[in-house]
Amino acid sequence: MTNLEESLRRELLRTNRSGAYSASTLVDCNTRKYHGLLVVPVPELDDENHVLLSSFDCTVIQHGAEFNLGLHKYQGNNFSPKGHKYIREFTGDVLPTTLYRVGGVLLKRETIFQTYEDRILIRYTLEDAHSATTLRFRPFLAFRSVRQFTHENSTASREYHPVDNGIKTCMYAGYPDLYMQFNKKNEFIFQPDWYRGVEYPKEQERGYASNEDLYVPGYFELTIKKGESIVFAASTKEIKSSTLKTLFQKEMDLRQPRDNFYHCLVAAAHQFHNRQPNDDRYLLAGYPWFKARARDTFIALPGLTLAIGEQDYFELVMKTAEKGLREFMEDKPLSVKIYEIEQPDVPLWAVWAIQQYTKDAGKEKGYKMYGKLVKDIVNYIIEDGNPLMRLDENGLLYANGRDRAITWMNSMANGRPVVPRSGYIVEFNALWYNALKFCAALEAEFGDKALAEKLEQRAELCKQSFVDTFMNEYGYLLDYVDGNMMDWSVRPNMIFAAAFDYSPLSQDQKKGVVDICTRELLTPKGLRSLSPKSGGYNPMYVGPQTQRDYAYHQGTAWPWLGGFYMEACLKLYKRTRLSFIERQMVGYEDEINYHALGSISELFDGNPPFHGRGAMAFAMNVAEILRTLKLLEKYTYQK
């Protein structure tokens, strides 16, 4: 904890169901503009999250001597006030808990984010002290979007109003009031000041502006006795201060311990849950900057719900997502907050997600719940409903991605896709074959048998064309084919054709695909997005935005792709590959002690030591690791 090289790299993330969160590093020093103690959506302003309370510094006072436990980075690599040197211990099993020792004082700090309110709670307990102790707290306020910075200005309001054991304040019109309250009587001393030149090294690394000024309205002061606990709350709503202790304990009782790999992943899965006031349910694609994206929703949904026995949450998210899908397919305005629903492969991923549901809940229930949706999606594609994609006479889907990114490889530079995948795209057509076969199977058993027969014929045509179009003489699949343009790059998108329940490939062809993925793409953190042997291999996701855009899908490794790879392995080699896949899991188990503790980063460098990069928590990665663990269990206990 006292080694900043180590501790500043490790982040803590706690969320609630509204999309609000609290995030910082282990030593409470913010290193991103996205970090903050209370970061909340402000729908009245825009669609972004906003940092209200950036940090909350605690000072221990004994015999007139002051010991500040806070830590901020300023320009010129200066850290102040260096409170990390007082840290003796950190644990995150149930709550993030830091133990500070200042001389004979032992102070414990525990934080919790309330599940259904935008409220951060911090409990301070004086474990030991030999004389009278006073605590002083300074709130650092930002009141800005996570994508911007705040700087000293005369517009910011210095007004504050006393509330029950605390104050409320609001720096700018349009923002909600910030309530800061304690469970016991305290004194607030108004001493307004700006702390200038706070620096965020993660933003520097990413080539962005990285400095801001934070406003401190004054400080709270109160005495604390040995063995006493006090609770602080920061929120957009006032609370009766006498209830804070009970509320903290109640929230604590709801938490599952993060005491092993699986429990960490389950807790991480719940962090992506999002409930809106109208009761729509979503899965956020990641933290701290992602919103609910359509493709991510359907790919992550089975792993984040079914794999951990939460079928009911699958149904709640799918209810909202189905509303969005139908509105899009019927060309109506969207009433749901799901982004990128226009991407041509999104409905096909929805069918794949429903397919996983039928394996979990049974085919009959699956058909009853979603049979009509599956059939409508298949018809929508047959009728060329999406303007970006058409169904050709050879039974394959053709999509135009020359001028805009339409696949999951969606990085853009200078207004053009970095990887312009266009024409017959390998995973689109693997998804299409799988959807046709799945829909035919459901209809044959529970619905329209004549339709099932027609779909089987379409699937047969698609299968033949798929092999003729994508399979090359080296035994792997081309990434996309557009007229005479064939992309021979070894990319992971071929793995889906080997992993799906219905595959257009023979067993030998699947083995060829899995073998080349093993040789050229597999890392301890998932599959690389491009083989090191291919031209343009760029495995390090570092540097300014443009540099990172060019590396995003050119060699970086992605755990969610590894999930499909491992599924293909298990289907082909069954129990003989169990120990191999268990070893792969170890690579992820190590990861939950780095970056965002207990979660999985967005992507990893494609070369050793495979550093985690990008967003601190990514839904598809957590989901596919959980789904792989479920598959492992299934194959382990299979007779």
SVG drawing of the C-alpha trace seen along z (x, -y; Angstrom):
<svg xmlns="http://www.w3.org/2000/svg" viewBox="-47 -35 55 77">
<polyline fill="none" stroke="black" stroke-width="0.4" points="0.0,0.0 2.9,-2.4 4.5,-1.6 2.6,-3.9 4.0,-2.2 1.9,0.8 -1.1,-0.7 -1.9,-3.4 -2.3,-0.7 -5.0,1.0 -8.5,-0.4 -11.6,0.0 -15.1,-0.1 -18.4,-0.1 -21.7,-0.6 -25.4,-0.8 -28.3,0.1 -28.9,-3.4 -25.5,-3.6 -23.9,-5.7 -20.6,-4.6 -17.7,-5.3 -14.2,-4.6 -10.6,-5.4 -7.3,-3.6 -6.6,-1.5 -4.9,-4.4 -7.7,-6.8 -5.7,-8.9 -7.8,-9.6 -5.8,-8.8 -8.6,-9.2 -11.0,-12.0 -13.6,-9.2 -12.7,-8.6 -14.7,-10.1 -16.3,-9.2 -19.8,-10.0 -20.3,-9.8 -24.0,-9.9 -26.1,-10.3 -27.8,-13.7 -30.5,-13.0 -31.7,-16.6 -28.4,-17.7 -27.3,-14.9 -26.6,-11.3 -23.3,-11.2 -22.2,-10.5 -21.1,-13.5 -18.5,-13.7 -20.1,-15.5 -17.8,-14.5 -14.3,-13.9 -12.7,-12.8 -13.1,-13.2 -9.9,-13.8 -9.7,-12.8 -7.3,-14.4 -6.5,-12.9 -5.8,-15.5 -4.2,-14.7 -2.6,-17.2 -2.9,-19.9 -0.9,-17.8 -2.6,-17.1 -2.1,-14.0 -3.8,-14.1 -4.7,-10.7 -5.6,-12.0 -3.5,-11.7 -3.6,-13.7 -1.2,-14.0 -0.2,-17.5 1.8,-18.7 5.5,-17.8 4.9,-14.3 4.2,-15.8 2.0,-13.8 0.4,-15.6 -0.5,-15.1 1.0,-11.6 -1.6,-9.9 -0.8,-6.5 2.3,-6.2 -0.1,-5.7 -1.9,-2.7 -1.2,0.5 -3.7,2.9 -6.3,3.1 -8.9,5.8 -11.8,6.0 -13.4,9.3 -16.8,7.8 -16.2,4.0 -13.2,2.0 -11.6,1.6 -8.4,-0.5 -6.6,-0.5 -4.6,-3.6 -2.0,-3.9 -0.9,-7.3 1.2,-7.0 -1.1,-5.4 -4.2,-5.9 -5.7,-3.1 -8.5,-4.2 -10.5,-1.9 -12.3,-3.2 -15.0,-1.1 -17.0,-2.2 -20.2,-1.0 -22.3,-2.2 -26.1,-2.0 -27.8,0.4 -30.8,-1.5 -29.9,-5.1 -27.1,-7.5 -25.4,-7.5 -21.9,-6.6 -21.5,-5.6 -18.2,-5.7 -17.8,-4.3 -14.9,-5.4 -14.1,-3.4 -11.5,-4.4 -10.0,-1.0 -7.4,-2.4 -6.3,-5.8 -4.5,-6.8 -5.8,-10.4 -8.6,-12.7 -9.0,-12.4 -10.6,-14.8 -11.4,-14.0 -11.4,-16.7 -13.0,-16.1 -12.4,-18.1 -14.8,-17.4 -13.3,-18.0 -16.1,-19.0 -16.0,-18.8 -19.7,-19.1 -18.7,-18.2 -19.2,-15.6 -16.8,-12.6 -15.6,-13.7 -14.6,-17.2 -12.5,-19.0 -13.4,-21.8 -11.2,-24.9 -11.2,-27.7 -14.0,-30.2 -16.2,-32.9 -19.5,-31.2 -19.3,-28.4 -21.7,-29.0 -20.2,-29.1 -23.6,-28.9 -24.3,-26.1 -27.2,-25.4 -27.2,-23.5 -29.2,-20.2 -29.5,-17.4 -26.0,-16.9 -24.4,-18.3 -24.7,-20.7 -26.1,-20.8 -24.4,-22.6 -24.6,-22.9 -21.9,-24.5 -23.8,-25.1 -27.5,-25.6 -29.0,-22.4 -27.1,-20.1 -28.8,-18.3 -27.9,-19.4 -25.1,-17.4 -26.0,-16.4 -23.1,-15.6 -24.2,-14.3 -22.8,-12.5 -24.7,-10.3 -23.6,-12.5 -23.4,-16.2 -20.4,-18.0 -19.2,-21.5 -18.8,-22.8 -16.3,-25.5 -16.8,-27.5 -13.4,-28.1 -13.8,-28.1 -10.8,-27.5 -9.7,-26.0 -7.0,-23.3 -5.2,-23.9 -3.4,-21.6 -4.7,-18.2 -3.3,-15.8 -4.6,-12.5 -1.8,-10.3 -4.1,-7.8 -5.4,-10.7 -1.8,-11.8 -1.0,-8.2 -4.0,-8.4 -2.8,-11.6 -5.6,-13.8 -5.6,-16.9 -5.0,-15.8 -5.2,-18.8 -8.1,-20.3 -8.9,-22.4 -11.2,-21.2 -13.3,-23.3 -13.3,-22.7 -16.1,-24.7 -14.6,-24.2 -14.3,-21.3 -16.3,-19.2 -14.9,-18.6 -16.0,-16.2 -14.6,-14.2 -14.4,-10.5 -13.9,-8.1 -12.0,-4.8 -14.3,-2.0 -16.7,-4.5 -17.9,-4.4 -19.2,-7.3 -20.9,-7.1 -20.7,-9.8 -23.1,-9.9 -22.8,-11.9 -25.9,-11.8 -28.3,-13.7 -31.0,-13.3 -31.2,-14.2 -31.4,-11.3 -32.4,-11.3 -28.9,-11.2 -30.0,-9.0 -30.7,-6.1 -27.1,-6.1 -25.6,-3.5 -28.5,-1.1 -28.5,-1.7 -24.8,-1.0 -25.2,2.3 -28.3,3.2 -26.3,2.6 -23.4,4.6 -25.6,7.6 -26.7,7.7 -23.1,8.0 -21.7,11.4 -18.0,11.9 -15.5,11.7 -13.6,14.5 -12.8,16.5 -12.5,16.2 -16.1,17.2 -17.6,14.9 -15.6,12.0 -17.0,12.7 -20.6,12.9 -20.2,9.6 -18.6,8.1 -21.6,9.4 -24.0,7.6 -22.1,4.3 -23.4,4.2 -27.1,4.3 -29.0,1.1 -32.5,0.3 -34.3,-2.8 -37.1,-4.7 -39.6,-3.2 -38.4,0.3 -36.6,1.0 -33.6,3.3 -30.2,3.1 -26.7,4.4 -24.1,1.7 -21.3,2.7 -18.6,1.6 -17.2,-0.9 -16.4,-3.8 -17.5,-5.1 -19.7,-2.5 -23.4,-2.6 -25.9,0.2 -24.8,1.3 -27.0,3.8 -24.4,6.3 -22.6,6.3 -26.0,6.9 -26.8,10.0 -23.3,11.5 -23.0,10.8 -26.5,11.7 -26.2,15.5 -23.0,15.4 -24.1,12.6 -27.4,14.2 -27.9,17.9 -24.3,19.0 -24.9,17.8 -28.5,19.1 -30.3,15.8 -32.8,16.7 -35.2,14.1 -32.8,11.3 -32.2,12.7 -36.0,12.3 -36.1,8.8 -33.2,7.6 -34.6,9.4 -38.0,7.8 -36.5,4.3 -34.1,5.5 -37.0,7.1 -39.0,3.8 -35.9,2.1 -35.4,4.7 -39.0,4.7 -39.1,0.9 -36.0,0.9 -37.2,3.7 -40.6,1.9 -38.9,-1.4 -40.4,-3.1 -38.6,-5.6 -36.6,-3.9 -38.1,-4.2 -35.2,-2.3 -31.7,-3.4 -29.8,-0.8 -27.2,-2.1 -26.0,-0.7 -29.1,1.4 -28.8,0.7 -25.7,2.9 -26.7,5.7 -25.5,8.6 -27.3,7.5 -30.6,9.5 -28.5,12.6 -26.7,12.2 -30.2,11.9 -31.1,15.3 -27.9,16.8 -28.7,15.4 -32.2,17.0 -30.6,20.3 -28.6,20.3 -31.8,19.6 -33.5,22.6 -30.6,24.8 -31.1,23.4 -34.9,23.2 -35.9,25.9 -36.9,25.7 -40.6,25.6 -40.3,22.6 -37.8,21.0 -40.2,21.3 -43.1,20.0 -41.1,17.0 -39.2,16.1 -40.3,18.4 -42.1,15.6 -39.2,13.2 -36.8,15.7 -39.1,16.3 -39.6,12.5 -35.9,11.9 -35.3,14.6 -38.0,13.2 -36.7,9.7 -33.3,10.8 -34.8,12.8 -36.7,9.7 -33.6,7.6 -35.0,5.4 -31.6,3.9 -30.4,1.3 -26.8,2.2 -27.2,5.9 -28.9,8.1 -29.4,11.9 -27.9,13.0 -29.1,15.9 -26.2,18.1 -27.8,18.0 -25.1,15.8 -25.5,12.4 -23.7,9.5 -23.1,6.4 -21.5,3.0 -18.8,2.0 -16.5,0.1 -17.4,-3.4 -18.7,-2.6 -17.7,-0.1 -20.5,2.5 -18.9,5.4 -17.6,5.7 -14.2,4.5 -15.5,1.0 -12.6,-1.4 -12.6,-4.4 -9.8,-6.8 -10.1,-9.9 -13.8,-9.0 -13.0,-5.6 -13.1,-2.1 -9.5,-1.0 -10.5,2.6 -13.0,2.1 -14.7,5.5 -17.2,5.7 -19.0,8.1 -19.5,11.7 -18.3,11.4 -17.4,14.7 -19.1,14.4 -22.3,12.8 -22.7,15.9 -21.9,18.3 -24.5,16.6 -27.0,16.7 -26.5,20.5 -26.9,21.0 -30.1,18.9 -31.7,20.7 -31.0,24.1 -32.1,23.1 -35.4,21.5 -36.0,24.6 -35.5,26.9 -37.9,24.9 -40.6,24.7 -40.3,28.4 -40.9,29.3 -43.4,26.7 -44.7,24.7 -44.9,24.6 -43.4,27.7 -43.7,26.4 -41.7,23.3 -39.1,25.5 -38.6,27.4 -38.1,24.1 -35.6,22.9 -33.7,26.2 -33.4,25.7 -32.0,22.2 -29.6,23.5 -28.3,26.2 -27.7,23.6 -26.0,21.3 -23.8,24.2 -22.5,25.1 -21.8,21.4 -20.2,20.8 -17.6,23.5 -17.0,22.6 -16.6,18.9 -14.6,18.9 -12.6,22.1 -9.1,21.7 -6.5,24.2 -4.6,23.6 -7.4,25.0 -8.7,21.8 -11.5,19.3 -11.1,16.0 -12.2,13.1 -14.4,11.5 -14.8,11.8 -16.0,8.9 -15.9,9.7 -12.3,10.3 -11.2,8.9 -10.4,11.7 -9.0,11.0 -6.5,13.8 -5.6,12.3 -5.7,14.8 -8.4,13.3 -10.5,14.8 -13.9,14.2 -13.6,17.7 -13.9,19.3 -17.6,18.7 -18.2,21.1 -16.5,23.8 -18.2,22.8 -21.9,22.4 -24.3,25.3 -25.1,25.4 -22.0,25.1 -21.6,25.2 -18.2,26.9 -17.4,30.6 -15.5,31.9 -12.2,31.8 -12.8,28.3 -13.6,27.2 -10.4,28.8 -8.4,26.9 -10.0,23.6 -9.3,24.4 -5.8,25.5 -4.8,22.3 -6.4,20.2 -4.4,22.2 -1.1,21.7 -1.5,18.0 -4.1,16.3 -4.3,17.9 -2.9,15.9 -3.4,16.4 -6.0,13.5 -8.1,14.7 -7.7,14.6 -5.7,12.0 -7.6,9.9 -4.9,10.6 -2.1,13.1 1.5,11.9 2.3,13.3 -0.2,11.0 0.8,7.6 -0.1,4.7 0.1,6.6 0.0,4.0 -0.4,5.7 0.2,2.8 -2.8,0.7 -1.0,-2.4 -0.4,-6.1 -2.7,-8.8 -6.2,-8.1 -5.2,-7.6 -2.4,-5.3 -4.8,-3.2 -7.5,-3.2 -5.0,-1.6 -4.0,1.1 -7.6,1.8 -8.3,4.7 -4.8,5.4 -3.4,7.8 -4.9,7.0 -6.3,10.0 -9.9,10.3 -11.2,12.7 -14.7,12.9 -13.3,14.3 -11.5,16.8 -14.9,18.0 -16.0,19.1 -12.6,20.6 -12.9,22.8 -16.5,23.7 -15.2,25.0 -12.4,26.9 -14.8,28.6 -17.3,29.5 -14.5,31.0 -12.2,32.7 -14.6,33.0 -13.0,34.1 -9.5,34.4 -9.2,30.6 -10.5,30.0 -7.1,29.5 -5.9,27.2 -9.0,25.0 -8.6,25.0 -5.1,23.6 -6.5,20.9 -8.8,19.9 -5.8,19.3 -4.7,16.5 -8.0,14.7 -7.8,15.5 -4.5,13.6 -6.2,10.7 -8.8,10.0 -6.0,8.7 -5.0,6.0 -6.7,3.0 -10.2,3.0 -10.0,5.4 -12.4,8.3 -13.3,7.5 -11.8,8.0 -10.4,5.2 -11.7,4.4 -8.7,5.8 -5.1,6.9 -1.9,6.4 -1.3,9.2 2.3,9.7 3.7,10.6 3.2,9.5 -0.3,9.0 -1.2,5.9 -4.9,5.0 -6.0,1.9 -9.0,-0.2 -12.1,-0.2 -11.6,1.1 -14.6,3.5 -16.0,5.1 -19.3,7.0 -18.6,9.4 -15.3,10.5 -16.8,11.2 -19.8,13.0 -17.8,15.3 -15.5,16.3 -18.5,17.2 -20.1,19.1 -16.8,21.0 -16.8,22.0 -20.4,23.3 -19.3,25.3 -16.3,26.7 -18.6,27.8 -20.9,29.5 -18.1,31.4 -16.4,32.3 -19.5,34.0 -20.6,35.5 -20.5,39.3"/>
</svg>
